[in-house]
C-alpha cells in the first residue's frame, strides 16, 4: 500500500557543442522517446496498435500508458500519467561547450522503476545520436540517486548498472490532523510552465484548493496505473480543508511556449503559469502532499518536465 518513487540524476559531458532551446524539456523528451523505441522495439518501424508484443512492450507502457483502467473508474480526462518525470536543468550555457558537464534528473514512479536499465541505456544511446540543433553529442559520466548522492547507480566507464538504490515508499496522505499547530505560511514557486485546466480553460493563477485537487487526482491515477492501486484517503475532506488556505501575495505570470511535434507535424502550444505565491492557513497539513507533488509535478505535460514546483517556508522566504 505504497507508491514508490526513485529520483536519479544523470551527469552528462558534452562531446560537441550542444544547442538547446530556452526550455529543453521537449528536446529531451522527444529525442528520448525516439531512442527508447529504437532500443526496445522488436519490429523496427512497425505499427504499434497491431503489434503482437503490445501487451508486454516497454515503450508502450512508458510512453503510451494505457487508459482503460482510468476509464473504468471515470478518471480518464484525455491522458494517462506516465511513470516518469524528466527534469532538465533550467540554467545552462547555450551552447553547452565540449567538455562541460550538465545534468538531467529523472523521477521514476511505481512500476516505472523496474525500467531504470532501459532509461540508462536510452539516455546513453541518445548521447551518441545527438540532441538539439546540430545533434550535439554527449557521454554519460555517472548516474546518482538524488536522495543519497553517495549512491552511484551507474558509471559510464564501467558500463555497469548497480541495484544499490532504495526508492522512497510513500504510503499516501496521512490522517487529517486538527489544531492551531497546522496553521502557518508557505511559498510555492512554480519553476516550469504549469498547465492546469479548470472548467475548460488553463489557469493563469492558482488557488490552493485547485492545486491540491489536481495533485490528489494525479496521485490517485499514478497509484492505479503504476502502483498497487490500494492507496486510500478521503479526497473530499482534504479538499474541504484546502479551501481554508488563502492566497496572500505573489507574482504569477503566463509563460508562452510551444514544441514541435514530429508525429503531428505542427507546433503544439504548451504554455503555462510560472512564478511564486504565498499561502496562509492550515498549510502544514499539506506539507507531505506538496513534497511528493514536487517530485511528480502537477498538471499536463509532466513528462516534459512541466508543472515543476518547490515549497519554501513562508515566514523566512524573501521574494
C-alpha positions as CSV (number, residue, x, y, z in Angstrom):
1,X,0.0,0.0,0.0
2,X,2.7,2.5,-1.1
3,X,3.7,4.4,-4.1
4,X,7.4,4.0,-4.8
5,X,9.4,7.0,-6.2
6,X,13.1,6.9,-7.3
7,X,14.8,10.1,-8.2
8,X,18.1,9.9,-10.1
9,X,20.4,12.5,-11.7
10,X,22.4,11.9,-14.9
11,X,25.8,13.7,-15.2
12,X,26.5,14.2,-18.9
13,X,29.6,15.5,-20.6
14,X,29.3,17.3,-23.9
15,X,31.5,15.9,-26.7
16,X,30.4,18.6,-29.3
17,X,28.6,21.9,-28.8
18,X,25.0,21.3,-27.7
19,X,22.4,23.8,-28.7
20,X,19.2,23.7,-26.7
21,X,16.1,25.9,-26.7
22,X,15.2,28.1,-23.7
23,X,13.2,25.3,-22.3
24,X,14.8,21.9,-23.2
25,X,12.1,19.6,-21.8
26,X,10.6,18.8,-25.2
27,X,14.0,18.3,-26.8
28,X,15.0,15.6,-24.2
29,X,11.5,14.1,-24.2
30,X,11.3,13.9,-28.0
31,X,14.8,12.5,-28.5
32,X,14.4,10.2,-25.6
33,X,11.2,8.7,-26.8
34,X,12.6,8.0,-30.2
35,X,15.8,6.5,-28.8
36,X,13.8,4.4,-26.3
37,X,11.6,3.0,-29.1
38,X,14.6,2.1,-31.3
39,X,16.2,0.4,-28.3
40,X,13.2,-1.9,-27.4
41,X,11.1,-2.3,-30.5
42,X,11.1,-5.8,-31.8
43,X,9.8,-4.7,-35.2
44,X,11.6,-1.5,-36.1
45,X,9.2,0.9,-37.7
46,X,6.3,-1.4,-37.0
47,X,2.7,-0.5,-36.3
48,X,2.2,-0.3,-32.5
49,X,-1.6,-0.8,-32.4
50,X,-1.4,-4.1,-34.3
51,X,1.9,-5.3,-32.7
52,X,1.8,-8.9,-31.2
53,X,4.0,-7.7,-28.4
54,X,1.8,-4.8,-27.5
55,X,0.8,-6.1,-24.0
56,X,4.5,-6.6,-23.0
57,X,6.1,-3.6,-24.7
58,X,8.3,-1.4,-22.5
59,X,7.9,1.5,-24.9
60,X,4.1,1.5,-24.9
61,X,3.9,1.1,-21.1
62,X,6.3,4.0,-20.5
63,X,5.3,6.5,-23.3
64,X,1.8,5.5,-24.3
65,X,0.4,4.3,-20.9
66,X,-3.0,2.5,-21.4
67,X,-6.0,4.4,-20.0
68,X,-8.6,1.5,-19.8
69,X,-8.4,1.3,-16.1
70,X,-8.9,5.0,-15.7
71,X,-11.9,4.9,-18.0
72,X,-13.5,2.2,-15.8
73,X,-13.2,4.5,-12.7
74,X,-14.3,7.6,-14.6
75,X,-10.9,9.2,-14.0
76,X,-9.9,9.5,-17.7
77,X,-9.5,13.1,-18.8
78,X,-7.7,12.7,-22.1
79,X,-4.4,11.4,-21.0
80,X,-2.8,8.8,-18.8
81,X,0.1,9.9,-16.5
82,X,3.4,8.3,-17.5
83,X,5.6,6.5,-14.9
84,X,8.4,9.1,-15.2
85,X,9.1,12.8,-15.0
86,X,12.0,14.5,-16.7
87,X,13.7,17.4,-15.0
88,X,16.3,19.1,-17.3
89,X,18.4,21.7,-15.5
90,X,16.9,25.1,-16.1
91,X,20.0,27.3,-16.3
92,X,23.0,26.4,-18.5
93,X,25.3,27.9,-21.1
94,X,23.9,27.8,-24.7
95,X,25.5,26.2,-26.5
96,X,27.0,23.8,-23.9
97,X,30.6,23.7,-24.9
98,X,32.6,20.5,-25.4
99,X,33.9,19.2,-22.1
100,X,31.3,20.9,-19.9
101,X,29.3,18.7,-17.6
102,X,25.5,19.2,-17.4
103,X,22.7,17.4,-15.6
104,X,19.3,15.9,-16.3
105,X,17.2,14.4,-13.5
106,X,14.6,11.7,-13.7
107,X,11.9,10.7,-11.3
108,X,10.6,7.1,-11.8
109,X,7.2,6.2,-10.3
110,X,5.9,2.8,-9.2
111,X,6.4,0.0,-11.7
112,X,8.4,2.5,-13.8
113,X,11.3,2.0,-11.5
114,X,11.7,-1.5,-13.0
115,X,12.6,0.1,-16.3
116,X,15.6,2.0,-15.0
117,X,18.0,0.0,-17.1
118,X,16.1,1.0,-20.2
119,X,16.3,4.6,-19.2
120,X,20.0,4.5,-18.6
121,X,20.7,2.6,-21.8
122,X,18.4,5.0,-23.8
123,X,20.0,8.2,-22.4
124,X,23.4,6.8,-23.2
125,X,22.3,6.0,-26.8
126,X,20.7,9.4,-27.2
127,X,24.1,10.9,-26.5
128,X,25.5,9.1,-29.5
129,X,22.6,10.0,-31.7
130,X,22.7,13.7,-30.6
131,X,20.2,16.2,-29.3
132,X,19.1,19.7,-30.1
133,X,20.0,21.8,-33.2
134,X,23.0,20.3,-34.9
135,X,22.7,17.0,-33.0
136,X,25.1,17.8,-30.2
137,X,26.8,14.7,-28.7
138,X,27.5,13.8,-25.1
139,X,28.6,10.8,-23.0
140,X,27.2,9.6,-19.6
141,X,29.6,10.1,-16.8
142,X,27.5,8.6,-14.0
143,X,24.1,8.3,-12.5
144,X,23.4,9.1,-8.8
145,X,20.5,8.6,-6.5
146,X,19.3,12.2,-5.6
147,X,18.2,11.4,-2.1
148,X,21.6,9.7,-1.3
149,X,24.2,11.3,-3.7
150,X,26.9,9.0,-2.4
151,X,25.0,6.1,-4.1
152,X,26.3,5.8,-7.6
153,X,23.9,3.7,-9.7
154,X,25.9,3.7,-12.9
155,X,29.3,4.8,-14.1
156,X,29.9,5.3,-17.8
157,X,33.4,4.0,-17.8
158,X,32.4,0.7,-16.2
159,X,29.1,0.3,-18.1
160,X,27.8,-1.4,-15.0
161,X,24.4,-0.7,-13.6
162,X,24.1,-1.4,-9.8
163,X,20.9,-2.1,-8.0
164,X,22.1,-0.4,-4.8
165,X,19.3,2.2,-4.5
166,X,16.3,2.2,-2.2
167,X,13.2,4.0,-3.6
168,X,11.1,6.3,-1.5
169,X,7.9,4.4,-0.4
170,X,5.1,6.8,0.2
171,X,2.1,5.5,2.0
172,X,-0.2,8.3,0.8
173,X,-1.8,11.2,2.6
174,X,-1.7,10.7,6.4
175,X,-4.7,11.2,8.7
176,X,-6.1,14.7,8.7
177,X,-4.8,16.4,11.9
178,X,-6.5,19.4,13.5
179,X,-5.5,22.2,15.7
180,X,-3.6,25.6,15.6
181,X,-0.2,23.9,15.1
182,X,-1.2,23.2,11.5
183,X,-1.6,26.9,10.7
184,X,1.2,28.8,9.1
185,X,2.6,30.2,5.8
186,X,4.4,28.8,2.9
187,X,5.6,29.9,-0.6
188,X,5.2,27.7,-3.7
189,X,7.5,28.5,-6.6
190,X,6.4,27.2,-10.0
191,X,9.6,26.8,-11.9
192,X,8.4,25.4,-15.2
193,X,5.2,26.2,-17.1
194,X,2.3,24.7,-15.2
195,X,-0.8,23.7,-17.2
196,X,-3.8,23.1,-15.0
197,X,-7.2,23.1,-16.7
198,X,-10.3,24.2,-14.9
199,X,-13.8,24.5,-16.5
200,X,-12.3,24.1,-20.0
201,X,-9.6,26.8,-19.7
202,X,-6.0,26.8,-18.5
203,X,-5.5,28.6,-15.2
204,X,-3.4,31.8,-15.2
205,X,-3.4,31.9,-11.5
206,X,-3.7,29.2,-8.9
207,X,-5.9,28.8,-5.8
208,X,-4.6,26.4,-3.2
209,X,-7.6,24.1,-3.3
210,X,-7.3,23.7,-7.1
211,X,-3.6,22.8,-6.7
212,X,-4.4,20.2,-4.1
213,X,-7.3,18.8,-6.1
214,X,-5.1,18.3,-9.1
215,X,-2.3,16.8,-7.0
216,X,-4.6,14.3,-5.3
217,X,-6.1,13.3,-8.6
218,X,-2.7,12.8,-10.2
219,X,-1.6,10.8,-7.1
220,X,-4.6,8.5,-7.4
221,X,-4.1,7.9,-11.1
222,X,-0.4,7.2,-10.7
223,X,-1.2,4.7,-7.9
224,X,-3.9,2.9,-10.0
225,X,-1.7,2.7,-13.2
226,X,1.8,2.3,-11.7
227,X,1.4,1.5,-8.0
228,X,-0.6,-1.2,-6.3
229,X,-3.9,0.8,-6.5
230,X,-4.6,0.4,-2.8
231,X,-3.9,4.0,-1.6
232,X,-6.9,5.1,0.5
233,X,-7.8,8.6,1.7
234,X,-10.8,10.8,2.0
235,X,-10.4,13.1,-1.1
236,X,-13.4,15.3,-0.1
237,X,-12.2,16.1,3.4
238,X,-8.7,17.1,2.1
239,X,-10.3,19.5,-0.4
240,X,-12.5,21.0,2.2
241,X,-9.5,21.7,4.4
242,X,-7.6,23.1,1.4
243,X,-10.3,25.7,0.9
244,X,-9.3,27.2,4.2
245,X,-5.9,28.1,2.9
246,X,-5.8,31.6,1.5
247,X,-3.7,33.3,-1.2
248,X,-1.9,36.3,0.3
249,X,0.5,37.6,-2.3
250,X,2.6,36.5,-5.2
251,X,3.8,37.1,-8.7
252,X,2.3,34.7,-11.2
253,X,2.6,35.2,-14.9
254,X,1.8,33.3,-18.1
255,X,4.7,31.8,-20.0
256,X,4.1,31.2,-23.7
257,X,5.9,28.2,-25.0
258,X,5.3,25.6,-27.7
259,X,7.0,22.5,-29.0
260,X,7.2,20.9,-32.4
261,X,5.5,17.5,-32.7
262,X,7.0,15.4,-35.5
263,X,4.1,13.0,-35.2
264,X,1.5,15.8,-35.8
265,X,3.9,17.8,-37.9
266,X,2.9,21.0,-36.2
267,X,3.8,23.2,-33.3
268,X,1.8,22.4,-30.1
269,X,1.0,25.2,-27.5
270,X,2.5,24.2,-24.1
271,X,2.3,27.5,-22.2
272,X,1.5,27.7,-18.5
273,X,1.9,29.9,-15.5
274,X,5.2,30.4,-13.6
275,X,6.2,32.5,-10.6
276,X,5.5,32.3,-6.9
277,X,2.6,32.5,-4.4
278,X,2.4,32.8,-0.7
279,X,-0.4,31.0,1.1
280,X,-1.6,31.1,4.7
281,X,-3.8,28.8,6.7
282,X,-3.6,25.1,7.7
283,X,-0.7,24.7,5.3
284,X,1.4,22.4,7.5
285,X,-1.2,19.7,7.0
286,X,-0.3,19.6,3.3
287,X,3.5,19.6,3.5
288,X,3.7,15.9,2.8
289,X,1.4,16.0,-0.3
290,X,3.3,19.1,-1.6
291,X,6.7,17.4,-1.1
292,X,5.5,14.4,-3.1
293,X,4.0,16.8,-5.6
294,X,7.3,18.5,-6.1
295,X,8.6,15.1,-7.4
296,X,5.7,14.0,-9.5
297,X,4.9,17.6,-10.7
298,X,1.3,18.8,-11.4
299,X,-0.9,19.5,-14.5
300,X,-0.4,18.4,-18.1
301,X,3.0,17.8,-19.8
302,X,4.8,16.4,-16.7
303,X,6.8,14.0,-18.9
304,X,8.3,17.1,-20.5
305,X,9.2,18.5,-17.0
306,X,6.3,20.9,-16.9
307,X,4.5,21.6,-13.6
308,X,7.6,21.6,-11.5
309,X,7.4,23.4,-8.2
310,X,9.2,23.7,-4.9
311,X,7.9,24.6,-1.5
312,X,9.6,27.0,0.9
313,X,8.8,28.3,4.4
314,X,6.6,31.4,4.1
315,X,7.9,33.1,7.2
316,X,11.5,33.2,6.3
317,X,11.4,33.4,2.5
318,X,12.0,36.8,0.9
319,X,10.8,37.5,-2.6
